[in-house]
Amino acid sequence: MSSFPRANPASSVGSPSASPGASPTGNTGPVPADPTALALFNQNLIRCQRCSRLRKYCEDIATSKRRAYRDWVYWARPVPSFGDESARVLILGLAPGAHGANRTGRPFTGDGSGDFLYPVLYDTGFASQPNSVSRNDGLRLDGCWISMVVHCAPPDNKPKNSELQNCAPYLDEEISLLPNLRVIVCLGRIAFDGYLEHLTRTRQSERKPRFKFSHGAEYALPGGRFLISSYHPSLQNTNTGKLTRKMFFQIFERAHTLADSPPGTRTLRP
């Protein structure tokens, strides 16, 4: 069990009361009277129609549904990011699950990956509760922000390169709106590569860094930031033991340590 304090209520950006969309019935909440830049970012993101294949797939899944969720009205739109505006840690995933975030409208919510992720975030002090089942369940994040390199569910969890490119400007904008960011945790190789490409697009690196993806690898970045790579908490990885709870806990324990480190700290891990 970690000694890190439990999360306090943090920013409401991405929460049911402040972000686009709210309940499992698909009701859309009002825009806040004085929305923050990240709230406006999320409002813009959910209107995106750049990838016709993904939009059709998300809507088709929402119509056919899964028997267990027949009473749900699926979100079926681009899934907004979620978390604490003052986050020092960014968790970057691949894409919404067809019957998870595409249903609930919140990253890693309502599927096996989230069932593995959020208890670890709770135990490392980043989340107010260990369970994430809907946008109205009261969950708050403290010190972290969750996003994806693609915000619409792709068939077979495999976005096309063109779809990754269409979503890339959202990642660039989003990161620019996180001024306190110190640590980026990439869940899976595609998210890892997506973040490296962000560094070249935003001219933080002249060329794509030759960083190697492996679980637990960490790298020092320009501007005093750190990059940590992790296996994705997919059922394929967690059910086979490729990613264990202990391994995942250590990733976020380390992220907490680096986020709290003084400026100028250099990572010593390969």
Backbone torsions as a table, in degrees:
resi	resn	phi	psi	omega
1	MET	NA	134.5	-178.5
2	SER	-76.6	152.1	174.8
3	SER	-89.0	-0.9	179.4
4	PHE	-63.9	142.8	179.8
5	PRO	-66.9	152.1	174.5
6	ARG	-66.3	155.3	-177.6
7	ALA	-69.6	141.1	170.5
8	ASN	-93.8	160.3	175.7
9	PRO	-55.2	125.5	-176.0
10	ALA	-110.7	-154.9	-178.3
11	SER	-59.1	148.1	179.3
12	SER	-88.1	1.2	178.9
13	VAL	-62.7	129.2	-178.7
14	GLY	85.8	-2.3	179.3
15	SER	-88.7	164.7	-178.5
16	PRO	-58.1	-30.4	-174.9
17	SER	-83.3	-15.2	-173.6
18	ALA	-124.7	-22.1	-177.4
19	SER	-99.1	166.5	-179.1
20	PRO	-58.7	137.8	179.7
21	GLY	76.7	158.6	-178.4
22	ALA	-145.7	-75.5	-164.2
23	SER	-95.6	169.8	176.1
24	PRO	-64.6	-12.5	176.3
25	THR	-82.4	-4.4	176.6
26	GLY	86.4	9.6	178.2
27	ASN	-66.0	141.7	179.8
28	THR	-103.1	124.0	-179.3
29	GLY	-76.1	160.4	-179.8
30	PRO	-71.2	152.5	173.7
31	VAL	-68.6	134.5	178.5
32	PRO	-56.0	150.8	-178.4
33	ALA	-59.9	-35.5	-179.8
34	ASP	-130.1	72.1	-173.3
35	PRO	-67.2	145.0	175.9
36	THR	-78.6	171.5	179.7
37	ALA	-61.4	-37.5	179.9
38	LEU	-72.9	-34.1	174.9
39	ALA	-64.1	-41.5	177.2
40	LEU	-66.2	-37.7	176.1
41	PHE	-57.9	-47.9	179.9
42	ASN	-64.0	-39.7	178.7
43	GLN	-61.4	-40.2	178.4
44	ASN	-68.7	-41.4	-176.0
45	LEU	-61.0	-42.5	-175.0
46	ILE	-70.2	-10.5	177.0
47	ARG	-90.1	-3.2	-173.0
48	CYS	-62.9	137.7	177.7
49	GLN	-131.6	27.2	-172.5
50	ARG	-69.3	-28.8	-173.0
51	CYS	-115.3	96.6	-174.7
52	SER	-63.3	-35.8	179.1
53	ARG	-61.9	-44.8	-178.5
54	LEU	-70.1	-40.1	178.9
55	ARG	-62.3	-42.5	179.2
56	LYS	-64.9	-42.5	-179.1
57	TYR	-62.5	-46.3	-179.7
58	CYS	-60.9	-41.3	-179.4
59	GLU	-70.9	-37.5	177.7
60	ASP	-64.5	-41.7	178.2
61	ILE	-62.7	-38.6	-179.5
62	ALA	-66.7	-25.4	178.5
63	THR	-83.8	-46.3	-178.7
64	SER	-74.9	-36.7	177.7
65	LYS	57.8	-178.7	170.2
66	ARG	-115.7	143.8	-172.7
67	ARG	-52.0	-38.7	-177.9
68	ALA	-63.8	-21.0	-175.5
69	TYR	-116.7	25.3	-175.0
70	ARG	-62.8	-22.4	179.9
71	ASP	-88.7	-2.7	179.5
72	TRP	-87.2	145.8	163.5
73	VAL	-97.7	110.4	-174.0
74	TYR	-64.8	147.4	174.2
75	TRP	-59.9	-55.9	170.9
76	ALA	57.5	27.8	175.4
77	ARG	-129.3	172.4	172.2
78	PRO	-53.6	135.4	-174.6
79	VAL	-88.0	121.3	-179.6
80	PRO	-70.2	158.0	175.6
81	SER	-72.6	170.0	-169.2
82	PHE	-149.1	137.1	172.9
83	GLY	147.1	-153.9	-173.5
84	ASP	-97.5	122.2	-179.6
85	GLU	-56.2	-32.5	-177.9
86	SER	-91.4	21.0	-174.4
87	ALA	-55.5	138.8	170.6
88	ARG	-101.7	-10.8	179.8
89	VAL	-124.2	127.5	173.1
90	LEU	-105.3	125.9	173.7
91	ILE	-102.0	118.4	-174.4
92	LEU	-113.9	114.9	178.9
93	GLY	-103.0	-170.7	-177.8
94	LEU	-85.2	-67.3	-173.5
95	ALA	-164.8	164.1	176.8
96	PRO	-64.3	148.0	171.3
97	GLY	-78.2	146.2	-175.7
98	ALA	-58.1	-41.4	-179.2
99	HIS	-110.3	8.6	175.9
100	GLY	-102.9	-98.9	-177.6
101	ALA	-64.3	-30.8	176.0
102	ASN	-64.9	-22.6	176.7
103	ARG	-88.8	-45.8	-171.7
104	THR	-91.4	-23.4	-179.7
105	GLY	82.5	16.7	177.6
106	ARG	-139.4	138.2	-177.2
107	PRO	-55.8	138.0	175.7
108	PHE	55.0	35.0	-177.9
109	THR	-120.1	121.5	176.3
110	GLY	95.6	16.2	176.3
111	ASP	-146.3	178.5	-174.6
112	GLY	-63.4	-33.8	179.0
113	SER	-63.1	-43.3	177.9
114	GLY	-67.9	-34.5	177.8
115	ASP	-63.4	-25.7	177.5
116	PHE	-87.4	-37.4	-174.7
117	LEU	-73.7	-52.7	-168.3
118	TYR	-66.9	-34.6	173.9
119	PRO	-60.9	-34.0	177.4
120	VAL	-70.8	-41.0	176.6
121	LEU	-62.6	-37.2	177.5
122	TYR	-64.0	-46.4	-177.0
123	ASP	-71.3	-19.7	176.9
124	THR	-101.7	9.9	171.7
125	GLY	86.5	8.9	-178.3
126	PHE	-93.5	-16.7	-175.6
127	ALA	-129.7	149.5	-176.3
128	SER	-81.2	-14.8	179.6
129	GLN	-154.9	158.3	-175.1
130	PRO	-85.1	-10.2	-175.2
131	ASN	-113.7	144.9	178.9
132	SER	-136.9	105.2	-174.7
133	VAL	-119.9	-24.9	179.3
134	SER	-160.0	170.2	179.9
135	ARG	-70.5	-13.2	-178.1
136	ASN	-107.3	18.5	-173.5
137	ASP	-87.6	2.4	176.5
138	GLY	86.3	0.0	-179.4
139	LEU	-63.2	135.2	172.5
140	ARG	-128.3	144.6	174.3
141	LEU	-103.7	146.1	-179.9
142	ASP	-127.1	112.9	176.0
143	GLY	85.3	2.0	177.5
144	CYS	-139.7	159.7	-177.4
145	TRP	-135.5	136.0	-177.2
146	ILE	-113.5	129.1	177.7
147	SER	-140.7	-176.8	-178.3
148	MET	-143.7	156.6	177.5
149	VAL	-78.4	-18.2	172.5
150	VAL	-135.2	131.9	-172.7
151	HIS	-100.7	3.5	174.8
152	CYS	-121.0	143.7	-179.2
153	ALA	-65.2	127.0	177.6
154	PRO	-98.2	150.3	174.3
155	PRO	-56.9	134.3	178.7
156	ASP	58.3	21.9	-179.6
157	ASN	58.4	30.0	-177.2
158	LYS	-128.2	91.7	175.8
159	PRO	-70.8	149.8	173.7
160	LYS	-76.0	159.6	178.0
161	ASN	-58.2	-38.9	-179.9
162	SER	-63.5	-33.1	179.2
163	GLU	-73.6	-37.1	173.6
164	LEU	-62.1	-41.5	179.8
165	GLN	-67.4	-36.9	179.1
166	ASN	-64.7	-33.4	-177.9
167	CYS	-87.1	-15.7	-174.5
168	ALA	-56.7	-40.7	179.4
169	PRO	-60.7	-29.7	177.2
170	TYR	-65.7	-41.3	178.5
171	LEU	-63.6	-42.8	179.9
172	ASP	-60.5	-45.7	-179.7
173	GLU	-65.0	-44.2	-176.7
174	GLU	-60.4	-46.1	-179.7
175	ILE	-63.6	-34.9	178.3
176	SER	-65.8	-19.0	-179.4
177	LEU	-95.6	8.2	178.0
178	LEU	-114.8	78.4	-171.2
179	PRO	-67.7	-21.1	-177.5
180	ASN	-95.5	7.0	-172.8
181	LEU	-62.8	130.4	177.8
182	ARG	-122.0	-32.4	-172.0
183	VAL	-132.7	134.2	174.9
184	ILE	-116.0	121.6	177.0
185	VAL	-106.0	114.0	-178.6
186	CYS	-99.1	123.4	-179.0
187	LEU	-96.9	98.2	179.9
188	GLY	98.9	160.0	-174.8
189	ARG	-66.3	-38.2	-177.5
190	ILE	-65.6	-41.8	176.4
191	ALA	-64.8	-39.7	178.7
192	PHE	-60.1	-49.9	178.8
193	ASP	-64.1	-36.6	178.6
194	GLY	-62.6	-37.4	178.7
195	TYR	-72.0	-38.4	177.4
196	LEU	-61.6	-38.6	177.9
197	GLU	-67.9	-32.6	173.7
198	HIS	-58.7	-40.2	-179.0
199	LEU	-62.3	-37.6	179.4
200	THR	-76.9	-39.3	179.4
201	ARG	-60.8	-37.4	-176.9
202	THR	-93.7	9.9	174.6
203	ARG	61.6	28.5	171.4
204	GLN	-83.2	-12.5	176.3
205	SER	-145.1	138.7	-178.4
206	GLU	-67.0	-32.2	177.0
207	ARG	-142.0	166.0	-179.2
208	LYS	-59.8	121.1	-178.7
209	PRO	-57.6	145.2	-179.3
210	ARG	-89.4	50.9	177.1
211	PHE	-80.7	141.2	-179.1
212	LYS	-98.4	130.5	176.8
213	PHE	-77.2	127.8	169.9
214	SER	-160.3	155.6	-177.1
215	HIS	-65.9	125.4	177.5
216	GLY	87.6	-2.5	177.5
217	ALA	-68.7	144.6	177.4
218	GLU	-139.6	148.7	-174.3
219	TYR	-138.9	142.4	173.4
220	ALA	-79.5	138.6	-177.3
221	LEU	-118.7	165.1	174.0
222	PRO	-59.3	149.3	176.5
223	GLY	78.9	17.0	177.0
224	GLY	76.1	20.7	178.9
225	ARG	-99.9	167.4	-179.4
226	PHE	-132.9	145.6	177.0
227	LEU	-115.6	128.8	176.3
228	ILE	-122.3	133.7	177.1
229	SER	-107.7	145.2	-178.8
230	SER	-142.2	151.7	168.3
231	TYR	-61.3	148.3	178.0
232	HIS	-73.9	142.4	-179.7
233	PRO	-80.6	43.0	176.9
234	SER	-71.6	156.8	177.9
235	LEU	-61.2	-31.2	178.1
236	GLN	-60.6	-36.6	179.9
237	ASN	-84.4	-39.5	-174.6
238	THR	-79.6	-35.5	-179.7
239	ASN	-73.0	-23.7	179.9
240	THR	-92.8	-7.2	-178.7
241	GLY	84.4	3.2	175.9
242	LYS	-62.1	-36.6	174.6
243	LEU	-122.0	117.2	178.4
244	THR	-101.6	165.5	179.5
245	ARG	-61.9	-39.7	179.5
246	LYS	-62.1	-44.1	179.1
247	MET	-60.3	-42.3	-177.6
248	PHE	-71.1	-40.4	177.5
249	PHE	-58.0	-42.9	-178.5
250	GLN	-63.4	-33.0	177.1
251	ILE	-60.2	-48.3	-174.4
252	PHE	-81.9	-24.5	171.1
253	GLU	-65.1	-42.5	177.8
254	ARG	-66.6	-40.7	178.1
255	ALA	-60.0	-40.7	177.7
256	HIS	-61.9	-43.8	-179.8
257	THR	-62.2	-47.1	-179.0
258	LEU	-67.1	-37.1	178.8
259	ALA	-63.1	-31.2	-179.0
260	ASP	-90.4	-3.6	-175.8
261	SER	-72.3	150.2	179.2
262	PRO	-68.3	154.2	176.6
263	PRO	-54.9	142.9	-179.9
264	GLY	95.3	-8.7	179.1
265	THR	-64.8	137.8	176.8
266	ARG	-115.1	135.9	178.5
267	THR	-68.5	143.5	-179.9
268	LEU	-107.7	-0.7	-177.8
269	ARG	-91.1	151.0	-179.2
270	PRO	-73.0	NA	NA
